[in-house]
């Protein structure tokens, strides 16, 4: 089930999928308080508050979401990973490769992508922990993370999203 179907089912909407997508965009990028807003407010109140009151309201959710994701994946994760080793062996604009002095097992390869990263399997929990913590710190929600093996395309759960709790 996709997000549009979930929203329509819960809100009792019988529009076709294209109309639901349009209503979704009106909320996310125009802060229209429609049934999509009601759904988001019920399930993601912290995010809805950010989107309707902060910079998200000014520039739209697409801008806000891409900005937060970019800051986390391209700036914050590398910064935090660099703090865990003695000195970076190489850092450039497209990849971060860190090696702790004298211990190749501590090496971390991190290449940020659009909505994830490329790396070495032995580093995945270390990186996922930083990603999850930073999303939680900024948005108040824990994210789930899946991984896809490049050789096979097989997907698996890397970091489970715990049940959300809401704050009133």
Number of C-alpha atoms within 10 A of each C-alpha: 5 6 11 17 16 12 19 18 11 10 13 10 12 11 10 11 12 10 12 20 16 11 19 21 17 17 24 25 18 18 22 16 14 12 19 23 22 16 17 17 15 12 14 18 18 17 18 23 14 15 23 20 12 13 13 23 21 15 15 20 23 12 16 20 13 13 12 15 19 17 13 20 23 22 12 16 20 22 13 14 19 19 11 14 17 12 12 18 13 10 13 8 8 10 18 21 18 24 20 17 13 9 9 10 10 15 19 25 22 25 19 21 13 10 9 18 18 15 17 12 12 13 15 18 12 12 19 20 13 18 23 19 15 23 17 13 11 11 14 18 21 20 20 14 16 13 17 13 10 9 6 7 9 9 11 11 11 14 17 12 13 10 9 12 11 12 7 5
